[in-house]
Amino acid sequence: MQILPEGFALPPIPYLFVILVAAVGVGVGVRARRPTVTAAHVVALAPWMAVGSVLHVLHVVGALPPLVDPLAGTPSVYVSVAIVVGAVWVGADAAVDGARVPTVLAASGVLALAPALGAAVLAGQARDSLAVTWPTVALVVAVALTAVVWVVLSRLRPEAAVTGSVGVLALFGHTLDGVSTAVGLELLGFGERTPLSRLIIELGQALPTAQYVGGTWLFVLVKLLVAGGVVVLMADYVREEPTEGYLLLGLVAAVGLGPGVHNLVLFSIA
């Protein structure tokens, strides 16, 4: 039984060495500075989460320079982006007032995301496959669905409100992943690369409802239930240990937002 996603492969040894050295260096810097972590800091990382996704799409379609391409594969892209984010965070924490660090994180992420998206658009145009209609629909539906689910969740489990903007980001990330996956599979003819997700989708396709609403509705429902459940479970942790709680919930958000943005960009250009 396959466990790892399709395309999972370590980069060549020289790249692994560079990644390891850089990760250790940044880790030492983070440990020495121990930068403040608030909800604003974690939400400010959202553009960086998208940067990793776009770079991986460029890797998949072969649009990156050979020198940097191995750094954008799976799983090296996650570590590579995390190293850059850590370096930016430590540098900002040392150079500017603490209240301005989230702004630096968000602005630097946007500055990195813009050329990456531009490269993706150019790749789509070069392939004559640029089409953004359905990805845009998926994004709009994900935003609306997130708003509805957050309102319902806040009323059913008021403690979820403690997680604030990070909780909303986590919910949105997984909603976007679910909705974009449904659009890609049901309407655009793409396949699912993650074994567990594929298993859930296949189960949905085996249900009698599949002939009426397709088979991916179950995957979307599972994503919503799991994300909402995690947000509720994390509420006490965020209240008692905000630094660790926000970081962990931010990781949960990244696990959903990364694949969601990856889907939107891939579907738009391929």
C-alpha positions in Angstrom: 0.0 0.0 0.0 1.4 3.4 -1.0 1.8 5.8 1.9 3.8 8.7 0.6 2.4 11.1 -2.1 3.3 10.6 -5.7 6.4 12.6 -6.6 7.9 12.3 -3.1 11.7 12.2 -3.6 14.7 13.5 -1.8 17.0 16.0 -3.7 20.6 15.1 -4.6 23.2 14.8 -1.8 24.7 18.2 -2.4 21.3 19.9 -2.1 20.6 17.9 1.0 23.8 19.1 2.6 23.0 22.7 1.8 19.5 22.3 3.2 20.9 20.7 6.4 23.5 23.3 7.0 21.0 26.2 6.3 18.4 24.6 8.6 20.9 24.2 11.4 22.0 27.8 11.0 18.5 29.2 11.1 17.6 26.9 13.9 20.4 28.2 16.0 19.3 31.8 15.2 15.7 31.1 16.2 16.8 29.5 19.4 19.1 32.4 20.3 16.5 35.1 19.5 13.3 33.2 20.5 11.1 35.6 18.6 7.7 36.5 19.8 4.8 34.4 18.3 1.3 35.8 18.2 -1.7 35.3 16.0 -0.6 38.2 13.8 2.8 36.6 13.2 1.3 33.2 12.2 -1.3 34.8 9.8 1.5 36.9 8.3 3.1 33.6 7.1 0.1 32.8 4.8 1.8 34.4 1.7 4.9 32.3 2.4 2.8 29.1 2.6 1.5 30.1 -0.9 5.1 30.7 -2.1 6.0 27.1 -1.4 3.0 25.8 -3.3 3.6 27.9 -6.4 7.3 26.9 -6.5 6.2 23.3 -6.3 3.8 23.7 -9.2 6.6 25.3 -11.3 8.7 22.3 -10.4 6.0 19.9 -11.5 5.5 21.6 -14.9 9.3 22.0 -15.4 9.4 25.8 -15.4 12.2 26.3 -12.8 15.9 26.8 -13.6 17.8 23.5 -13.2 19.9 25.0 -10.4 17.0 25.6 -8.1 14.6 23.0 -9.3 15.7 20.2 -6.8 14.8 22.6 -4.0 11.2 22.8 -5.1 10.4 19.1 -5.1 8.5 17.2 -2.4 9.5 17.4 0.5 12.4 19.7 0.0 10.2 22.7 -1.0 8.7 22.8 2.5 12.1 22.8 4.2 13.5 25.3 1.8 10.7 27.8 2.3 10.8 27.2 6.1 14.5 28.1 6.1 13.9 31.3 4.2 11.0 32.2 6.5 13.0 31.5 9.6 15.9 33.7 8.4 13.5 36.5 7.5 11.8 36.2 10.9 15.0 36.2 12.9 16.4 39.1 10.9 13.2 41.2 11.3 13.0 40.4 15.0 16.6 41.8 15.3 16.2 44.8 13.0 12.7 46.3 13.7 10.3 47.0 16.5 8.5 43.9 17.6 5.1 45.2 16.6 6.3 45.6 13.0 7.6 42.0 12.6 4.3 40.6 11.3 4.2 43.4 8.7 7.7 42.5 7.5 6.8 38.8 7.4 3.7 39.4 5.3 5.3 42.0 3.0 8.3 39.8 2.3 6.0 36.9 1.6 4.0 38.9 -0.9 7.2 40.2 -2.6 8.3 36.6 -3.0 4.9 35.4 -4.1 4.3 38.0 -6.8 7.2 36.9 -9.1 6.4 33.2 -8.5 2.8 33.7 -9.6 4.1 35.7 -12.5 6.3 32.8 -13.6 3.3 30.5 -13.2 1.2 32.7 -15.5 4.0 32.8 -18.1 4.3 29.0 -17.9 0.6 28.6 -18.5 0.7 31.0 -21.5 3.7 29.2 -22.9 1.9 25.9 -22.6 -1.3 27.5 -24.1 -3.2 26.1 -21.1 -3.9 29.1 -18.9 -7.5 28.9 -17.7 -8.5 30.5 -14.4 -12.3 30.3 -14.4 -12.8 27.1 -12.4 -9.9 27.8 -9.9 -11.5 31.2 -9.3 -14.9 29.5 -8.7 -13.2 27.1 -6.2 -11.6 30.1 -4.4 -14.9 32.0 -4.1 -16.7 28.9 -2.9 -14.0 28.1 -0.3 -14.2 31.7 1.1 -18.0 31.5 1.4 -18.0 28.1 2.9 -15.3 29.0 5.4 -17.4 32.0 6.6 -20.5 29.8 7.0 -18.7 27.0 8.8 -16.9 29.5 11.1 -20.1 31.1 12.1 -21.8 27.7 12.8 -18.7 26.5 14.7 -18.5 29.6 16.8 -22.1 29.2 17.8 -21.9 25.5 18.5 -18.5 25.6 20.2 -17.9 29.2 21.4 -14.5 28.3 22.7 -13.2 28.0 19.1 -13.2 31.8 19.0 -10.1 31.8 21.2 -8.1 30.7 18.2 -9.0 33.9 16.4 -7.6 34.6 13.0 -5.3 31.6 13.1 -8.3 29.3 13.6 -10.0 30.9 10.6 -6.9 30.5 8.5 -6.7 26.8 9.4 -10.3 26.3 8.5 -10.0 28.2 5.3 -6.8 26.3 4.3 -8.5 22.9 4.6 -11.7 24.1 3.0 -9.7 25.4 0.0 -7.9 22.1 -0.2 -11.2 20.2 -0.2 -13.1 22.4 -2.6 -10.3 22.8 -5.1 -9.7 19.0 -5.0 -13.4 18.5 -5.8 -13.3 20.9 -8.7 -10.1 19.4 -10.1 -11.4 15.8 -9.9 -15.0 16.3 -10.9 -14.7 19.1 -13.5 -11.1 19.3 -14.8 -10.0 15.6 -15.0 -7.2 15.8 -12.5 -6.2 13.0 -10.1 -5.4 12.9 -6.4 -1.8 12.2 -5.5 -2.1 11.7 -1.7 -3.0 8.1 -0.8 -5.3 8.8 2.2 -7.2 11.5 0.3 -7.6 9.2 -2.6 -9.0 6.5 -0.4 -11.6 8.9 1.0 -12.6 10.0 -2.5 -12.8 6.4 -3.7 -15.1 5.7 -0.7 -17.3 8.6 -1.7 -17.4 7.4 -5.3 -18.6 4.0 -4.1 -21.6 5.5 -2.3 -25.1 5.6 -4.0 -25.0 9.4 -4.0 -22.0 9.5 -6.4 -24.2 9.4 -9.5 -26.0 12.5 -8.3 -23.4 14.7 -6.6 -20.1 13.0 -7.5 -17.7 11.3 -5.2 -15.6 14.1 -3.8 -18.3 15.6 -1.5 -17.2 13.1 1.2 -13.7 14.4 1.0 -14.8 18.0 1.4 -17.0 17.0 4.4 -14.1 15.2 6.0 -11.8 18.1 5.6 -14.4 20.5 7.2 -15.1 18.2 10.1 -11.4 17.5 10.8 -10.4 21.1 10.5 -13.2 22.3 12.7 -12.5 19.6 15.2 -8.8 20.5 15.4 -9.6 24.2 15.9 -12.0 23.3 18.8 -9.4 21.0 20.3 -6.7 23.5 20.0 -8.6 26.3 21.8 -7.5 25.4 25.3 -3.9 24.9 24.2 -3.9 28.3 22.5 -5.3 29.9 25.7 -2.8 28.3 28.0 0.3 28.2 25.8 -0.3 30.8 23.1 3.2 30.6 21.6 3.2 26.8 21.1 -0.6 26.8 20.3 -0.4 29.4 17.6 2.6 27.7 16.0 0.9 24.3 16.0 -2.3 25.7 14.6 -0.3 27.5 12.0 1.2 24.2 11.0 -2.3 22.8 10.7 -3.2 25.8 8.5 -0.2 25.3 6.3 -1.0 21.6 5.7 -4.3 22.7 4.2 -3.5 26.0 2.6 -0.4 24.7 0.9 -2.1 22.0 -1.1 -5.1 24.2 -1.7 -3.0 27.0 -3.3 -1.1 24.3 -5.2 -4.3 23.0 -6.7 -5.5 26.4 -7.8 -2.3 27.3 -9.5 -1.8 23.9 -11.1 -5.4 23.8 -12.4 -4.9 27.3 -13.7 -1.8 26.6 -15.8 -2.0 22.9 -16.6 
